[in-house]
Amino acid sequence: MPYVNKPRPYKKEYEQYQGTEEQKKNRAKRNKARREMERKGKVHKGDGKDVDHVKPLSKGGGTNTGNLRVKPVSANRGYARNKDNSVK
């Protein structure tokens, strides 16, 4: 655990990664996908499910309905990751 006994630099993380234009666009795509699945009634707020992209955004996937599926949080967030946090 890298932040034992010292504060996590949230501001620095946002400036260097989460606040970049690419990440803002990806976050907007993920939010759009979630809204679409909520409109269809497949997910609800607080239901413990994630909207998963069959082909990840980092690999060029889109937010069209054919690329979306609903998975439990534990199954969706357990993919193997590269050092840059993209899906292997």
C-alpha positions in Angstrom: 0.0 0.0 0.0 1.8 3.2 -1.2 0.0 5.7 1.1 0.5 4.1 4.5 1.0 6.8 7.2 0.9 9.7 4.7 -1.9 11.5 2.9 -2.8 10.6 -0.7 -2.1 13.4 -3.2 -5.6 13.7 -4.7 -5.0 17.1 -6.2 -1.8 15.9 -7.9 -3.6 12.7 -9.2 -6.4 14.8 -10.7 -4.0 17.3 -12.4 -1.8 14.5 -13.9 -4.4 11.9 -14.8 -8.1 12.4 -14.0 -8.2 16.0 -15.1 -6.7 15.4 -18.6 -9.0 16.0 -21.5 -8.8 12.4 -22.6 -10.0 11.2 -19.2 -12.7 13.8 -19.0 -14.0 12.6 -22.4 -13.9 8.9 -21.3 -15.7 9.7 -18.1 -18.4 11.5 -20.1 -18.8 8.4 -22.3 -19.1 6.1 -19.3 -21.7 8.4 -17.8 -23.7 8.4 -21.1 -23.6 4.6 -21.2 -24.9 4.4 -17.6 -27.8 6.9 -18.4 -28.7 4.9 -21.5 -29.0 1.6 -19.5 -31.0 3.4 -16.8 -33.5 4.6 -19.4 -33.9 1.0 -20.6 -34.5 -0.1 -17.0 -31.5 -2.5 -16.9 -29.7 -0.8 -14.0 -30.8 1.4 -11.1 -29.0 3.8 -8.8 -27.5 1.8 -5.9 -28.2 -1.6 -7.3 -24.5 -2.7 -7.2 -24.2 -3.2 -10.9 -21.9 -1.6 -13.5 -22.4 -1.0 -17.1 -19.6 -2.8 -18.9 -18.2 -2.1 -22.3 -17.7 -5.4 -24.2 -14.8 -3.7 -26.1 -13.2 -1.3 -23.6 -13.0 2.4 -24.4 -9.2 2.2 -24.1 -9.3 -0.4 -26.9 -11.4 1.8 -29.2 -14.9 0.6 -28.1 -17.8 2.9 -28.2 -21.0 3.5 -26.2 -23.4 2.1 -28.6 -26.0 -0.3 -27.2 -24.4 -3.4 -28.8 -21.2 -2.7 -26.9 -22.8 -2.4 -23.5 -23.7 -5.1 -20.9 -24.7 -5.1 -17.2 -22.3 -6.9 -14.8 -22.0 -7.0 -11.0 -19.4 -4.6 -9.6 -17.2 -7.4 -8.4 -17.0 -9.0 -11.8 -16.6 -5.8 -13.8 -13.7 -4.2 -11.8 -11.6 -7.4 -11.6 -9.9 -7.3 -15.0 -6.2 -7.6 -15.3 -4.7 -4.2 -16.0 -1.5 -2.8 -17.6 0.8 -0.3 -15.8 -1.1 2.6 -17.4 -4.4 1.1 -15.9 -5.8 0.1 -19.3 -7.3 -3.3 -19.7 -4.9 -6.1 -20.9 
